[in-house]
């Protein structure tokens, strides 16, 4: 059965990037063996999906957002 999702947030609409928050006990199921479930979800939706546990702090989340936004800008500048 699929993993339970607590929340879905759009991180960057232009870059089609989203953050999915799952309960800690569902994290390994959501990611799948060697990331297979996460890759499949990204392929099916056409979005970059970042799967995070519920226990991640706000500061960790903000730092990760900044890093992803910077990488997205760098990729778009190369095109």
N, C-alpha and C positions, 0 to 999 in steps of 0.2 A: 504494500500500500504506500501511497505517497507520504512524504513528510508533512507534518503540520506546520503551517506558516503563521507567525504572529503578526508580521507587518511587512508591507512592500512599500518602498520609498523610491521615487524617481530621483536619481542623483544628478544626472545631466541628460535632459531631453534630447538635445542636439546630438550627443554622442551615443544615445540610446543605452544609457547605463542605469541600472537599478540596484538597490540594496534589498535583500530579502532577509528578514530576521526570523529565526526559528528557535524554539526552546532548546536548551542545551542538550537534552537527551535525544533530540532529533537531528542534531548537526551532522553526525556521520551518515545518517540515512539521506539527508538532503544533498550532501556532497557526493556520496556514492563511492564505490571502490575506485581508487585512483582518479577521482573527480568525474567519473562517468556521468552521474546524474546531473551535475552542474553543467557539464558541457552539452548534454542533450537538451536541457532546458534553454540554454543560450541559443543553441542551433534552432530549436523549434520556434522561439520567440523572436529571434533576430536581435536580441538585446544582450549586452554584457551584464552578467548577473553576479553580484557579490553576495555570498551567503555568509551571514554572521550569526553568532549565538546571542541570545537575549542578554547575557551577562556582560557584554562589551560595554565599556564606559563611554560617556559622551565625548570625552577628550580623545579617546582612541578613534572614535567614529569620525570626529572632525578632522583629525590628522590624516586618516585614510581618505576622506573626501578631498582634501587639498591635494594629496598625492595623485589621486585618480584624475582630478581636473587638470592638473599640470601635464600629466601624460597624454590626456586627450588633446590638450592644446598643442603639444609638441607633435602629435600625430597629424593633426589637421594642418599645421604649418608646413609639414613635409609634402603635402599633396599638391 
